[in-house]
Amino acid sequence: MADRVTIQDIADELGVSRNTVSKAINNTGVLANATREKVLKKAIEMGYKQFSYVGLSNFEMPRASFSAPAKKEIALFTSNSIGRSHFASTMLDKFQRELSALGYSFTMHRLQENDIAQLHLPVSYDNDRTAGLICIEMFDRDYCAMLCDLGTPVLFVDSPVYDRTEPLKADHLYMDNQSNIGRFVREMLRRGKEKIGFIGDISYCQSFFERFMGYQNAMYLAGLTCPEAYCITDNREGIKSPGYSKYREYLSKRILKMGKLPDVFICANDFIAMDTLMAFRKLGISVPQDVYLCGFDDSPESKVISPSLTTVHIHSQIMGFSAVQLLLSRIKEPSMNFRTVHTETSLIYRESTND
């Protein structure tokens, strides 16, 4: 057998299809638990290394894979409140359960603006007992760089926008921000809607930037331009994040200046789409009659607003498992090359695009 075990090797050993093995390893599609367990056991037995998903709490991995060090605490840093509407809520449920099954404790630290500005660690944080850090929505580059210099393994779930400075010395986990934006653009073009715009501050975080790039790339590949007049990719001066009344006021003014609207607006996330919808109502613009609207995240609110929102669903559970894999493997092998992982997303059509 070749040194590098493949999915086809495992399928041949078990006498099952390559698709069955792929489903078990990547946790996609419908598969009986007994079949999934049989595939995973055989994969580990054969030395397969490219796991995207493994239910650590429900399946016994070899102890050597994630032998816990003396430090037994994993710390979460975030700059925002992670409520049930946030995609990371479900992700963290899985992440915490998997860590607990492996004997790790889990602490959460919400950073205030003045702590971030002054590069202060939370008073409740103890680096000496922390095995690893997971950072969710930490978008201040200087603060993130400071965390990377603590000597503790760091995983960023989303991150500051990449720029020309030194890359952050950490692993990165994102949802796939581009593929389904591209699919959505192609579908809109198929429906004859060629004037497509984008709304969202692309300097806010890497995911917003990647979603904008997905839109730009899809338009470029279709031989179309992305008119600046149809794109609101900044924010009101002094406002660091979207989602506030001042941002909605800013959107209203920018939309009013457009005069003629595009056929479709893609928004960087669902909450920006909902802010846009509120601005539309104030201006007497109807969705989907006057313009189509697409968000990203598939938040609970996207299903219940009127009209319900076409969006991109984030598979939070696979993000949770991927976070465990990335962080614990970094703890075990701190000198390995840094990695960037994107997990699968799914496009969902609803009323805001007349579906």
C-alpha positions as CSV (number, residue, x, y, z in Angstrom):
1,M,0.0,0.0,0.0
2,A,1.2,3.5,-0.8
3,D,2.6,5.6,2.1
4,R,-0.3,8.1,1.8
5,V,-3.6,6.4,2.5
6,T,-6.5,7.7,0.4
7,I,-10.3,7.5,0.6
8,Q,-10.3,5.0,-2.2
9,D,-7.8,2.7,-0.2
10,I,-10.3,2.7,2.7
11,A,-13.2,2.0,0.4
12,D,-11.4,-0.9,-1.2
13,E,-10.5,-2.4,2.2
14,L,-14.2,-2.3,3.3
15,G,-15.8,-3.1,0.0
16,V,-17.9,0.1,0.1
17,S,-18.1,3.0,-2.3
18,R,-15.7,6.0,-2.2
19,N,-18.7,8.2,-1.6
20,T,-19.6,6.3,1.6
21,V,-16.1,6.7,3.0
22,S,-16.2,10.4,2.1
23,K,-19.5,10.9,3.9
24,A,-18.2,9.2,7.0
25,I,-14.9,11.2,7.2
26,N,-16.5,14.6,6.3
27,N,-19.8,14.1,8.1
28,T,-21.9,14.9,5.0
29,G,-25.0,13.3,3.7
30,V,-27.0,10.5,5.4
31,L,-25.2,7.5,6.7
32,A,-26.0,4.9,9.3
33,N,-24.1,5.3,12.6
34,A,-22.7,1.7,12.4
35,T,-21.4,2.3,8.9
36,R,-19.8,5.7,9.9
37,E,-18.1,4.0,12.9
38,K,-16.8,1.1,10.8
39,V,-15.3,3.6,8.3
40,L,-13.7,5.8,10.9
41,K,-12.2,2.8,12.7
42,K,-10.8,1.4,9.4
43,A,-9.4,4.9,8.5
44,I,-7.6,5.3,11.8
45,E,-6.4,1.7,11.6
46,M,-4.9,2.3,8.1
47,G,-3.3,5.6,9.2
48,Y,-5.5,8.0,7.3
49,K,-4.5,11.6,8.3
50,Q,-6.9,14.0,6.4
51,F,-9.8,14.0,8.8
52,S,-12.2,17.0,8.4
53,Y,-14.6,15.7,11.1
54,V,-14.4,13.2,13.9
55,G,-16.9,13.0,16.7
56,L,-14.3,12.8,19.5
57,S,-16.8,12.4,22.3
58,N,-18.6,9.5,20.5
59,F,-15.7,7.7,19.0
60,E,-12.5,6.5,20.6
61,M,-9.4,8.0,18.9
62,P,-6.0,6.7,19.6
63,R,-4.7,8.3,22.8
64,A,-1.5,9.4,21.2
65,S,-3.4,11.5,18.7
66,F,-4.3,14.1,21.3
67,S,-2.4,13.4,24.5
68,A,-3.2,16.2,26.8
69,P,-0.3,18.3,28.2
70,A,0.0,19.4,31.8
71,K,-2.0,22.6,31.0
72,K,-5.7,21.7,30.9
73,E,-7.5,25.0,30.2
74,I,-8.7,26.3,26.8
75,A,-9.6,30.0,26.8
76,L,-12.0,31.8,24.5
77,F,-11.5,35.4,23.7
78,T,-14.2,37.4,21.9
79,S,-15.0,41.1,21.5
80,N,-18.7,40.5,21.0
81,S,-21.6,38.9,22.8
82,I,-22.2,35.4,21.3
83,G,-26.0,34.9,21.6
84,R,-28.1,32.2,20.2
85,S,-28.4,34.1,16.9
86,H,-24.7,34.0,16.4
87,F,-23.3,31.3,14.2
88,A,-20.6,30.5,16.7
89,S,-23.1,29.6,19.5
90,T,-23.7,26.1,18.1
91,M,-20.1,25.8,17.1
92,L,-19.0,26.5,20.7
93,D,-21.5,24.0,22.1
94,K,-19.8,21.3,20.1
95,F,-16.3,22.7,20.7
96,Q,-16.8,22.7,24.5
97,R,-18.3,19.2,24.6
98,E,-15.4,17.7,22.7
99,L,-12.9,19.5,24.9
100,S,-14.6,18.3,28.0
101,A,-14.6,14.7,26.9
102,L,-10.8,15.0,26.5
103,G,-10.4,16.4,30.0
104,Y,-10.0,20.1,29.2
105,S,-11.7,22.9,31.0
106,F,-13.1,25.9,29.1
107,T,-13.1,29.6,30.1
108,M,-14.7,32.5,28.2
109,H,-13.4,36.1,28.3
110,R,-15.2,39.0,26.6
111,L,-12.8,41.9,25.8
112,Q,-13.9,45.5,26.3
113,E,-12.9,48.2,23.8
114,N,-10.5,49.8,26.3
115,D,-8.7,46.5,27.0
116,I,-8.2,46.0,23.3
117,A,-7.0,49.5,22.7
118,Q,-4.5,49.3,25.5
119,L,-3.5,45.7,24.7
120,H,-4.6,44.5,28.2
121,L,-5.3,40.8,28.9
122,P,-8.4,40.1,30.9
123,V,-7.7,40.0,34.7
124,S,-9.4,36.6,34.8
125,Y,-7.0,35.1,32.2
126,D,-3.9,33.1,33.3
127,N,-1.5,32.3,30.5
128,D,0.5,30.0,32.7
129,R,-2.4,27.5,33.0
130,T,-3.8,27.9,29.4
131,A,-3.0,25.2,26.9
132,G,-4.6,27.1,23.9
133,L,-6.6,30.1,22.9
134,I,-9.6,30.3,20.5
135,C,-10.5,33.8,19.3
136,I,-13.9,34.5,17.8
137,E,-14.5,37.9,16.2
138,M,-11.2,39.4,17.4
139,F,-10.6,41.9,14.6
140,D,-8.0,44.3,16.0
141,R,-4.8,43.3,14.3
142,D,-2.5,44.8,17.0
143,Y,-4.3,42.9,19.8
144,C,-4.3,39.7,17.8
145,A,-0.6,40.0,17.2
146,M,0.0,40.5,20.9
147,L,-2.0,37.2,21.6
148,C,0.2,35.4,19.1
149,D,3.3,36.5,21.0
150,L,2.2,35.0,24.3
151,G,3.7,31.6,23.4
152,T,0.4,29.9,23.7
153,P,-1.2,28.2,20.6
154,V,-3.9,30.4,19.1
155,L,-6.8,29.6,16.7
156,F,-8.7,32.5,15.1
157,V,-12.3,31.8,14.0
158,D,-12.5,34.6,11.4
159,S,-9.8,37.3,11.7
160,P,-8.7,40.8,10.8
161,V,-8.5,41.4,7.1
162,Y,-5.3,40.2,5.6
163,D,-3.0,43.1,4.6
164,R,0.6,43.6,3.8
165,T,1.9,43.3,7.4
166,E,3.4,40.2,8.9
167,P,0.9,37.3,8.9
168,L,-0.5,36.4,12.3
169,K,1.4,33.4,13.8
170,A,-1.7,31.2,14.3
171,D,-4.1,28.8,12.6
172,H,-7.3,30.2,11.0
173,L,-10.7,28.7,10.7
174,Y,-13.4,30.2,8.3
175,M,-16.6,29.1,6.7
176,D,-16.4,28.9,2.9
177,N,-17.2,32.5,2.1
178,Q,-16.9,32.5,-1.7
179,S,-18.3,29.3,-3.4
180,N,-22.0,29.9,-2.7
181,I,-21.8,33.7,-3.3
182,G,-20.5,32.6,-6.8
183,R,-23.4,30.1,-7.2
184,F,-25.9,32.8,-6.2
185,V,-24.5,35.3,-8.7
186,R,-24.6,32.7,-11.5
187,E,-28.3,31.9,-10.6
188,M,-29.2,35.6,-10.6
189,L,-27.5,36.0,-14.0
190,R,-29.5,33.0,-15.3
191,R,-32.7,34.8,-14.2
192,G,-31.6,37.8,-16.2
193,K,-30.6,40.0,-13.2
194,E,-27.2,41.3,-14.3
195,K,-27.0,44.4,-12.1
196,I,-25.8,43.1,-8.8
197,G,-24.4,45.2,-5.9
198,F,-22.8,44.4,-2.6
199,I,-23.3,45.9,0.9
200,G,-20.9,45.4,3.8
201,D,-17.8,47.0,5.3
202,I,-15.1,44.9,3.7
203,S,-12.4,46.2,6.1
204,Y,-14.4,44.9,9.1
205,C,-13.1,41.3,9.0
206,Q,-11.6,38.7,6.6
207,S,-14.9,36.9,6.1
208,F,-16.6,40.1,4.8
209,F,-13.7,40.7,2.5
210,E,-13.8,37.1,1.2
211,R,-17.6,37.4,0.5
212,F,-17.0,40.6,-1.5
213,M,-14.2,38.8,-3.4
214,G,-16.6,35.9,-4.2
215,Y,-19.0,38.4,-5.6
216,Q,-16.3,40.2,-7.6
217,N,-14.8,37.0,-9.0
218,A,-18.2,35.7,-10.1
219,M,-19.0,38.9,-11.9
220,Y,-15.6,39.0,-13.5
221,L,-15.9,35.4,-14.7
222,A,-19.3,36.2,-16.2
223,G,-17.7,39.1,-18.2
224,L,-19.5,41.7,-16.1
225,T,-18.2,44.7,-14.0
226,C,-19.0,45.5,-10.4
227,P,-20.0,49.2,-10.6
228,E,-18.9,51.2,-7.5
229,A,-22.2,52.9,-7.6
230,Y,-23.9,49.7,-6.6
231,C,-21.4,48.8,-3.8
232,I,-21.4,50.1,-0.2
233,T,-18.2,48.6,1.1
234,D,-17.3,51.1,3.8
235,N,-18.9,52.5,7.0
236,R,-19.7,55.9,8.5
237,E,-16.5,57.4,9.8
238,G,-16.0,56.6,13.5
239,I,-18.3,53.5,13.4
240,K,-16.2,50.4,13.7
241,S,-18.9,47.7,13.1
242,P,-22.2,47.3,11.4
243,G,-25.6,46.8,13.1
244,Y,-26.3,50.1,14.8
245,S,-28.8,52.8,14.1
246,K,-26.1,55.1,12.7
247,Y,-25.1,52.4,10.3
248,R,-28.7,52.1,9.1
249,E,-28.8,55.9,8.7
250,Y,-25.6,55.7,6.6
251,L,-27.1,53.0,4.4
252,S,-30.3,55.0,3.8
253,K,-28.2,58.0,2.7
254,R,-26.0,55.9,0.4
255,I,-28.9,54.0,-1.1
256,L,-30.8,57.3,-1.7
257,K,-27.8,58.7,-3.6
258,M,-27.8,55.7,-5.9
259,G,-30.9,56.9,-7.7
260,K,-31.5,53.8,-9.8
261,L,-31.1,50.5,-7.8
262,P,-29.4,47.3,-9.1
263,D,-31.5,44.2,-9.5
264,V,-29.9,42.4,-6.6
265,F,-28.0,43.3,-3.4
266,I,-25.7,40.7,-1.8
267,C,-25.0,41.6,1.9
268,A,-22.0,40.6,4.0
269,N,-24.2,38.9,6.6
270,D,-27.9,38.6,7.6
271,F,-27.9,41.4,10.0
272,I,-26.6,43.8,7.4
273,A,-29.3,42.5,5.1
274,M,-31.9,43.2,7.8
275,D,-30.4,46.7,8.3
276,T,-30.7,47.2,4.5
277,L,-34.3,45.9,4.5
278,M,-35.2,48.5,7.2
279,A,-33.5,51.3,5.2
280,F,-35.5,50.1,2.1
281,R,-38.8,50.3,4.0
282,K,-37.9,53.9,5.2
283,L,-37.3,54.8,1.5
284,G,-40.4,53.0,0.2
285,I,-38.4,50.3,-1.6
286,S,-40.0,46.8,-1.6
287,V,-38.2,43.4,-1.5
288,P,-38.4,41.4,-3.7
289,Q,-40.6,43.5,-5.9
290,D,-38.1,46.3,-6.5
291,V,-34.9,44.6,-5.6
292,Y,-33.7,41.2,-4.5
293,L,-31.7,40.7,-1.3
294,C,-29.3,38.0,-0.1
295,G,-27.6,37.7,3.3
296,F,-25.1,35.3,4.8
297,D,-25.1,33.2,8.0
298,D,-28.7,31.7,8.0
299,S,-29.4,33.3,11.4
300,P,-32.7,32.4,13.1
301,E,-34.0,35.9,12.3
302,S,-33.5,35.3,8.6
303,K,-36.3,32.7,8.6
304,V,-38.9,34.8,10.5
305,I,-38.5,38.3,9.0
306,S,-40.8,39.4,6.2
307,P,-39.8,38.7,3.6
308,S,-37.8,35.7,4.7
309,L,-34.2,36.0,3.7
310,T,-32.2,34.2,1.0
311,T,-28.9,33.4,2.7
312,V,-25.9,31.1,3.0
313,H,-26.1,28.5,5.8
314,I,-23.0,28.0,8.0
315,H,-22.5,24.4,9.2
316,S,-21.6,25.3,12.8
317,Q,-21.0,21.7,14.1
318,I,-18.3,21.0,11.5
319,M,-16.7,24.3,12.5
320,G,-16.7,23.1,16.1
321,F,-15.1,19.8,15.3
322,S,-12.6,21.5,13.0
323,A,-11.7,24.0,15.7
324,V,-10.9,21.1,18.1
325,Q,-8.8,19.4,15.5
326,L,-6.8,22.5,14.7
327,L,-6.2,23.7,18.2
328,L,-5.4,20.4,19.8
329,S,-3.1,19.4,17.0
330,R,-1.3,22.7,17.4
331,I,-0.9,22.1,21.1
332,K,0.6,18.7,20.3
333,E,2.9,20.0,17.5
334,P,3.5,23.7,18.1
335,S,6.2,23.9,15.4
336,M,4.1,22.7,12.5
337,N,3.3,25.1,9.6
338,F,0.3,27.3,10.2
339,R,-3.0,26.3,8.5
340,T,-6.1,28.0,7.2
341,V,-9.2,25.9,6.9
342,H,-12.6,26.7,5.2
343,T,-15.6,24.6,6.1
344,E,-18.6,23.9,3.8
345,T,-21.6,26.3,3.5
346,S,-25.0,25.8,1.7
347,L,-27.1,28.3,-0.3
348,I,-30.7,28.7,0.8
349,Y,-33.3,30.5,-1.3
350,R,-36.3,32.2,0.3
351,E,-38.8,35.0,-0.3
352,S,-36.3,37.9,-0.6
353,T,-35.3,36.6,-4.0
354,N,-38.9,35.6,-4.9
355,D,-38.4,31.9,-4.0
